[in-house]
Amino acid sequence: MSKPHIGVFGGGLIGMSWASLFLARGCKVTVQEPRAEAAEALAAFVARAWPALQDLGLAESAAPPKASFTRSIADFEGVDFIQECGPDRIEIKREMLSALEGVIGSEVIVASSTSSLLASDIQRDALHPQRILVAHPMNPPHLVPMVELVAGEKTAEAAMQAAEAFYRDMRRVTIRVKRETVGHLANRLTSALYREAVYAVQEGIASVEDVDKAIAFGPGMRWAFMGPHLTYHLGGGAGGYRHYLDHLGPTQEARWREHGMPSLTPEVKDQLVAGVEAELERQDEATLIERRDAALVALAQLKRRFGL
């Protein structure tokens, strides 16, 4: 069975990462981006990503095939699937969609990588809203397998099922968000943690570095293997999750009442940035992304080894 021809609409960081994954899985890929220098950046990104994709068993060829690069959406004619990766502003999304619908077939799914916008808002003025949905990854999409799928008010169930099948063929872990909400699911969870991380710094509870260490060397170690519900199930001992909720649930509720609502004032921003800069003084910043990506590959292999 031949692999689909994928149009990646937007060749920024997320678009290049998606394109790398699609190429690894044997798809024909066309990337549209108005910046002329983006073609060279895309080729360099794919070349850097390829060894990791091979180590993960995702690459179907020894050397990376070349994506087609275009500055015109007219070259999306004949594509089978669109991964939209434009700026996260609703008016731009709608303009991009309007231009797309003059080129692609009415049955072609348009999956938006938007981190916060609602599919219903994106599809509002569309000619064929039933094929539009949200398919939000975590950065970088070629290494972090989760993709959360969210239907809009007019999205057809057939489109959702086709998108699920497509991303599973890309070896992604798909989840369905049952109801539209700003930030979908994954970003709402990370945002809730980030709010308290900022509050801890703003209120003088801990430094930026100690907040980061608290997560990276504490709960983050467990979260890499299982989510909060299963983690607390194990924390309940022989009685499992119900024992945990019955006996330690009240302490959770007490902490919920104490959670803060920080403000990103200029002063708080300066404090946060200064804290990160202090962390980076003890890091090799030039290799931080490279080391993170290598660690993500090793972590994925470790999770697979232990069935997690």
C-alpha positions in Angstrom: 0.0 0.0 0.0 1.5 3.3 -1.1 2.1 6.0 1.5 0.2 9.3 1.2 1.5 12.6 -0.1 1.6 15.0 2.8 1.4 18.8 2.5 3.1 20.6 5.4 1.7 24.1 5.4 4.3 26.1 7.3 8.0 25.3 7.4 8.9 26.6 10.9 10.3 24.5 13.7 7.1 22.4 14.1 6.6 22.0 10.4 10.2 20.9 9.8 9.9 18.3 12.6 6.6 17.0 11.2 8.2 16.8 7.7 11.1 14.8 9.1 8.8 12.2 10.6 6.6 12.0 7.5 9.7 11.5 5.3 11.0 8.8 7.7 7.7 6.9 7.4 8.1 6.8 3.6 5.7 9.6 2.7 6.1 12.0 -0.1 6.3 15.4 1.5 5.7 18.9 0.2 6.5 21.8 2.5 5.2 25.3 1.9 6.9 28.3 3.5 7.2 31.8 2.1 10.8 32.4 3.4 13.3 31.5 0.7 15.9 30.5 3.3 13.6 27.9 4.8 14.5 25.3 2.1 18.1 25.1 3.3 16.9 25.1 6.9 14.6 22.2 6.2 17.3 20.1 4.6 19.6 20.7 7.5 16.9 19.9 10.0 16.0 16.6 8.3 19.7 15.6 8.1 20.1 16.2 11.9 16.9 14.4 12.8 17.6 11.3 10.7 20.0 9.4 13.0 17.4 9.7 15.8 14.6 8.6 13.6 16.8 5.6 12.6 17.5 4.8 16.3 13.8 4.8 17.0 13.1 2.4 14.2 11.0 5.0 12.4 13.1 5.6 9.3 12.3 3.3 6.4 15.4 4.2 4.4 19.1 4.6 5.2 19.4 8.1 3.9 16.7 10.8 4.2 14.7 11.4 1.0 14.3 15.0 0.0 11.1 16.9 0.7 9.7 19.1 -2.0 9.9 22.7 -1.0 7.6 25.4 -2.4 6.7 29.0 -1.7 3.3 28.5 -3.4 0.3 26.6 -2.1 -0.6 25.8 -5.7 1.9 22.9 -5.3 -0.4 21.3 -2.8 -2.6 20.2 -5.6 -3.0 16.4 -5.4 -1.8 16.0 -1.8 -3.7 13.4 0.4 -3.3 15.1 3.8 -2.5 18.6 5.1 -0.6 19.2 8.4 -1.1 22.9 9.0 1.7 24.5 11.0 1.0 28.3 10.6 1.2 31.0 13.3 -1.2 30.4 16.2 -3.5 33.3 15.4 -7.1 32.6 14.3 -7.2 35.2 11.5 -4.1 33.7 9.9 -5.4 30.2 10.3 -8.6 31.2 8.5 -6.7 32.9 5.7 -4.5 29.9 5.2 -7.5 27.6 5.1 -9.3 29.8 2.6 -6.3 29.7 0.3 -6.0 25.9 0.8 -9.6 25.2 -0.1 -9.0 26.7 -3.6 -6.3 24.1 -4.3 -6.9 20.8 -2.5 -9.7 18.3 -2.9 -12.8 18.5 -0.7 -12.0 15.2 0.9 -8.4 16.1 2.0 -8.1 16.3 5.8 -6.7 19.5 7.2 -5.1 18.8 10.6 -4.0 21.9 12.5 -1.0 21.8 14.8 -2.5 24.7 16.9 -1.5 24.6 20.5 -4.6 26.5 21.8 -7.1 27.4 19.2 -10.4 25.6 18.8 -11.2 23.6 15.7 -14.7 25.1 15.6 -13.2 28.6 15.3 -10.7 27.5 12.6 -13.4 25.8 10.5 -16.1 28.6 10.9 -15.9 30.0 7.4 -14.7 26.9 5.6 -16.3 25.5 2.5 -15.7 21.9 3.8 -15.5 22.2 7.6 -16.2 18.5 8.1 -12.5 17.6 7.2 -10.9 20.1 9.6 -9.6 19.1 13.0 -6.9 19.8 15.5 -3.9 17.4 15.6 -1.6 19.0 18.3 1.8 17.5 18.9 4.4 18.2 21.6 7.7 19.7 20.5 9.5 18.1 18.8 6.9 16.1 17.0 9.3 13.7 15.4 10.6 12.6 18.8 7.7 13.1 21.2 5.0 10.6 20.1 1.8 12.1 21.5 -0.7 13.7 19.2 -4.0 15.0 20.6 -6.9 15.0 18.2 -9.8 17.4 18.7 -13.0 17.6 16.6 -14.8 20.9 15.9 -18.5 21.3 15.9 -18.6 20.4 12.2 -15.8 17.8 12.0 -17.0 14.5 10.6 -16.4 11.3 12.7 -14.9 9.8 9.5 -12.3 12.5 9.4 -11.3 11.8 13.0 -11.0 8.1 12.3 -9.0 8.7 9.2 -6.7 11.0 11.1 -6.2 8.5 13.9 -5.3 5.8 11.4 -2.8 8.1 9.7 -1.0 9.2 12.9 -0.8 5.6 14.1 0.8 4.7 10.8 3.3 7.5 11.6 3.9 5.6 14.9 2.3 8.3 17.0 0.4 7.8 20.2 -3.1 9.4 19.6 -5.5 10.6 22.2 -8.9 12.1 21.7 -9.9 15.2 23.6 -13.6 14.7 24.1 -14.6 18.3 24.3 -13.1 21.4 22.9 -11.3 23.7 25.3 -8.6 26.3 25.0 -5.2 24.6 25.1 -6.8 21.1 24.5 -5.5 18.7 27.1 -1.7 18.4 27.2 -1.1 22.1 27.2 -3.7 22.6 29.9 -1.8 20.1 32.1 1.6 21.7 31.4 0.1 25.2 31.9 -1.3 24.2 35.3 2.2 23.1 36.4 3.8 26.1 34.9 1.5 28.5 36.7 2.6 27.0 40.1 6.2 27.1 38.9 6.0 30.8 38.2 4.1 31.4 41.5 6.8 29.6 43.5 9.4 32.0 42.1 7.2 35.1 42.3 6.4 34.4 46.0 10.0 33.6 46.9 9.2 29.9 47.7 12.1 28.6 45.5 14.6 29.8 42.9 14.1 29.1 39.2 16.8 26.5 39.3 15.3 24.7 42.3 11.8 24.7 40.7 13.4 23.0 37.6 15.3 20.5 39.7 12.2 19.7 41.7 10.4 18.5 38.6 13.4 17.1 36.6 14.7 15.0 39.5 11.3 14.4 41.3 7.9 13.8 39.8 9.2 14.2 36.3 11.2 11.0 36.7 7.9 9.1 37.2 5.9 11.1 34.8 8.2 9.9 32.0 6.8 6.4 32.5 3.2 6.9 33.7 0.6 9.7 34.2 -0.6 11.2 37.4 -3.6 8.8 37.9 -1.5 5.6 37.6 1.3 7.2 39.6 -1.1 7.8 42.5 -2.6 4.3 42.1 0.9 2.9 42.9 1.2 5.5 45.7 -1.9 3.9 47.3 -0.1 0.7 48.1 -2.2 -2.5 48.3 -5.4 -0.4 48.3 -4.5 1.3 45.1 -6.0 4.5 43.8 -9.1 4.4 46.0 -7.0 4.1 49.1 -4.9 7.0 48.0 -7.9 9.2 47.3 -9.6 8.2 50.6 -6.6 8.8 52.7 -4.5 11.4 50.9 -7.2 13.1 48.8 -7.8 15.7 51.5 -4.2 16.8 51.4 -4.5 17.3 47.6 -7.6 19.4 48.1 -5.7 21.5 50.8 -2.9 22.1 48.3 -5.4 23.0 45.5 -6.8 25.8 47.8 -3.3 27.2 48.3 -2.3 27.2 44.6 -1.5 30.7 43.4 -2.3 32.9 40.5 0.9 34.7 39.4 1.1 37.5 36.9 3.8 37.8 34.3 4.7 41.4 35.2 8.0 42.8 33.8 9.6 42.2 37.2 8.5 38.6 37.3 9.7 38.1 33.7 13.1 39.5 34.6 13.3 37.2 37.6 12.4 34.1 35.5 14.9 35.0 32.7 17.7 35.7 35.2 17.0 32.4 36.8 17.3 30.5 33.6 20.4 32.4 32.6 22.0 31.4 35.9 21.1 27.7 35.1 22.6 28.0 31.7 25.9 29.2 33.2 26.4 25.6 34.4 25.2 24.0 31.1 26.7 23.7 27.6 23.9 25.7 26.1 25.2 25.1 22.5 24.5 21.4 22.8 21.4 21.5 25.0 18.9 20.7 22.2 21.2 18.0 20.8 21.5 16.4 24.3 17.8 16.7 24.9 16.9 15.0 21.7 19.4 12.2 22.3 17.9 11.7 25.7 14.4 11.6 24.3 15.5 8.8 21.9 17.1 6.9 24.8 14.0 7.4 27.0 11.7 6.1 24.2 13.9 3.0 23.9 13.8 2.6 27.7 10.0 2.9 27.8 9.7 0.3 25.1 12.1 -2.0 26.8 10.0 -2.0 30.0 6.6 -1.9 28.4 5.9 1.6 29.6 
